[in-house]
Amino acid sequence: MTAFARSSPRTASRFRWRPDRQWEGYLFLLPSFVGFLLFVALPVLASLALSFVDWNLLRAPQFVGWANYRELLTRDPVFQRVAWNTLYFMLTIVPLQLALGLLLAVALNRPLRGRLVYRVVYFMPVVTTIIAGAIAFQLLLNRDYGLFAQAIWRLAAWTGLPIQPPDFLNSTQWAKPSVVLLTLWKNTGFTMVIYLAALQGVPSELYDAASVDGATARQRFFNVTLPLISPTTFFLFIIQMIGAFQLFTEAYAMTRGGPAQATLTVVYYIYQNAFEFGRMGKASAIAWFLFLFIFAFTLLQTRMQRRWVYYEAE
């Protein structure tokens, strides 16, 4: 064992770091750097350049300056509508997803029988294909033969009340909640798992000390649990906020942005302008508007986290 532990000076000098061999480290980083340059950095710069031109993928690009940006701000009512739709999804999905994920995590962090099975069941939608989930929700929410509609029809027949099931998929009033419902079903399990990890990291000594001081379960939750998992809440809030601003698949699979553009989001509008209307310049301008808004909102929340996020070092 001593023979394996020791090494000769010649062998040790072979593996010693030397400044004249730094290029070897850069050589190992080169494939990742080239991939980042070709597939991330250059497309981002290209989209910035495209936002100043008029190009339909067929003819040569024509430089139009700030015309695409001015059109979005002054002469495009659809952009204002999709911006409001996206803001609606962010203001509804993020708080509900955080609350439901925390509620499930607290419930499944208790010593319940079969809690591992419950965790798997609640996490299964996360690994389920969103298209399959959207098709299932279309069948559930269909007004003619959907499960919810059938339950409401039977309730009306049993009680004699003149109630009718709402048209979830074809009504401007119910289309947005339908997309929100699908998104919550798909992503709440991920929030639950992250919160579970955070809850299991809270020291039990703090709960014991709070119990000795006479704190109730509610007081322990609000004064011990919530402050200690606030960094996790901040992390989930940021990534879910960015995901809500980039909502596309759910609206595309459920309602195709309808009815009457009620579920049309900013990313869906980018897709329409780029690949349906052939306006690559306008699509790039919308993408940069979205980037600037997400960046500003994330920076604002990062500054405001000092007021409610508590780290162990503090």
N, C-alpha and C positions, 0 to 999 in steps of 0.2 A: 504493500500500500504506500510505503514511503517512496518507493521508486516511481510510482505513478504521480505522487504529489509533487515531487521535486522535478525541476527542469534545469537543464544545463544553461549556462550563460549564453551559449550560442543559440539555443532554441528560444530563450526569452527575448533576445535581441531581435529575433526574426519577427515576433508579434508585437514588438514595441512600436508605438505610434511615432511617426516621423513627419515633420512638416513638409518634406519634399515628396511625400506620397499622398497628399490631400486629394489629388486628382482622382484617386481610386474611389473615394466616397462620392464625389460628383459623378463619376461614371455609373455607379449604382443608382443614383437619383435621376440619371438622364432619361430612362424610359418613361418614368412618371411625369417628368417635366415636359417632355415632348408631347405626351398624351394630353396634358393640361393645356399646353400651348395650342395644339391643333384643334381640340374638341371643346375647349372652354373659352380661353382668352381671345383667340382670333374670331370665333363666332360672335362673341359679345361686342367686340370692336366693329365687326362687319354689320351687326344690327344697328349700332349707333350711326354708322355711315348711311345705311339704308333708310333711316328715319328722315333724312334730308333729301330724298329723291322720290320720284314717281316711277314705279316699276311694276309691271304685271307679269314678270317672268318670261315674256316673249320678246318684247322689243327692248331696245337699249335704255338704261336708266336715264332719267332726266332730272337734273338738279332743280329742286324747288325751294330750297332753304327751309325756313320755319313754317312753311305752308301747312304741313301735316299737323304740326302742333297747334297752330292757330285754328285749323278746322275742328280739331277735337274740343277746343275750349269754347268756340263761338258758334260753329255751324253744324254741330253733330248732336242732335238730341238723343240719339241712341246711346252715345257714349255716356251721357249723364244718367240715362236709365240703367245701364249695366253697372255703372259705378255705385248707384244706390242699391241695386240688387246684391252686389258683392259686399257692400257695407252691411246690409241686412243679414247676410249669411255669417259674416264675421261676428256681429253682435248677438246672434242667437246660438250659433254652433259652439263657439268657444266657451262661453259661461256654462251652457248646459253640459257640454262634454267634460269640463273640469268638475262640475258638481256631481254628475253621475259617476264618473270615474273614481272620485274620492269616496262617494257613498259605497260603491261596490268594494273598493279596497278596504275600507274600515270594516265592512260586514264580513269579508272573506279573510281578514286578518285575525279573526277570533277563532278559538278552537272548536270549530263546527265539524260535525260528521260529514265526510264527503266533500270537504272544501276544495280539495285538489280537483275533483270532478267539476265543481262549479267554476273554478278558475279556468279550466280548459274550455268549458262551454262558453263562458263569456269572452274568451280570447279567440275562439274559432272564427268569428266574422273578420278579424284582422287579417287572417291568412286566406280568406275566401276571395275569389275573384269578384271585383266590383260589378262587372257586367252581369254575372250570375245573380248577385244580390239585387241589382236593379230590376232584372226580369222577375224575380220573386216578389219584389215590392209592387211592381206593376200588376201582377196577378192579385196580390192582396188588396190593393187600393182601387182596383177597377170597380166602377160604379154598377156595372151590370151583373158581374158574377164574382166579384171579389169577396174575400172572407169578411171584411169589415162591413161591406154593403149588405151582405146576406144577414149578418147579425143585426144590423139596424132595421132591415125589413121585417125580420122576425119579431124584434122588439115592438115595432109599430103595430104589427098584426096582433100581438099578445096584449098590448096595453090599449090599443085603439087610438093612440095619439097620431096626429097627422105629421109625422116626422119622415124625412127622406135622407138618405145617405148623401153626403157631399161628394161632388165630383172632384176628387183629389187631383187627378192628372190633367184635367181640361178646364180648370177654373183658375183664374188669376189670383183668387183669394187663397186657394188651398195648394197651389202648385209649389210655392216656396216652402211651406211646412212639410210637404211630402219629401222634398229634397233634403231638408234638415233632418227628418226622421231617418232617411237612408244613411246619411252621413254619421249620425249618432250611432246607429246600429253597427256601422262599419268600423268606427275608430275608437269607441269608448273602451273597448277591451285593452287597447294599447295604453290609454291613460290609466286604467286600473292597474296594469302590471307595473308601470313606473311608480305609481303611488304606493303599491304594495312594497316595493323595494325601499322606498323612503320611510314608510311606517316601521318596517322591520329594523331600520337603522336608528330609530329613536331609542336612547338608553332607557332601560326599564327602571333604573335608579331614580330618574326624574319623576316617573309616575308614582313610585313608592314614596318619595319625599312629598309629592303633592297630596297623596292620600293621607300621610301622617299629619299634614297641616290642615286636614279637613276639607280638601277640595272635592267637589262632586265630579261625576263623570263628565258632565257638560263643561265644568270649569277646567278639568284636565285637558279636554279636547281643544278648547279655544285658547288656553294659556300655555299649553305644553306642546300638543301635537301640531297645531297649525303653524306656530312660529318656527318649529324645527323642520317642518317640511316645506317652508316657504321658498327655499331655493329650487326645490323640485317643481313647485307651483309656477314659479317664474319661468323655468325652462319649458314646461308644458305650455304655458301661456304664449310664449314667443313662437314656438314651432307650430302650434295650432293656429295662431293668428296668421302666420305666413301661409299655412296650408289653406285656411279659409279664403284668403285673398287670391289664392291660386286655384280655387275650386273649378273643376272642369268636367271630370269624368262622370260625377254624380248627375249633374244637370244634363250632360250630353246623353247619358244612357236612359235617364228617367223621362225627360220631357223634351229633349232636343232644343232647350232654351225657351220653349213656349210654356203656356199659350200667351200669345201677344207679347213675347219677349219678357215674360214675367220672371223667368229663371235664367235669363241670359247673363252670364258673368263676364268679367273683364277678359279672362283667359279664353273663354269661349268666343268672345268678340274678336280677339286677336286671331284665333283659328279661322273664323269666318272671313276676315279681311285678307288673310294671307292665302288661304287655299280654296276659298269659295268665290270671293270677289276679285282676287288677283291684285290686291293692293298691298304689296310687301312694304312699301314705305310707311303707310299709315299703320299697319300692324306693328312695325318696329317702333314707331312713335308711341303707340299704346303700351307696348312692353316697357319702354323706358319711363313712361309715366307711372306704371305699376311699380317698377323698381325703385324710383325715387320716393314714392309714397310708403312702400314697405320699409325702406331704409330709414326714412324720417320717423316713422311710427316706432320702429324697433329701437332707434337711438333715444327717442323720448321715453320709452318704457325702461330702457337701461338706466337712464338718469333717475327715473322715479322709483326704481327698485330700492334705493337707499332708504326709502320711507317705510317699506313694509317687508323687505326680505332680510332675514336674520341668518348670518353665517356663524359657524361654531367659533371661528377666531374672534368674533366680536363679543 
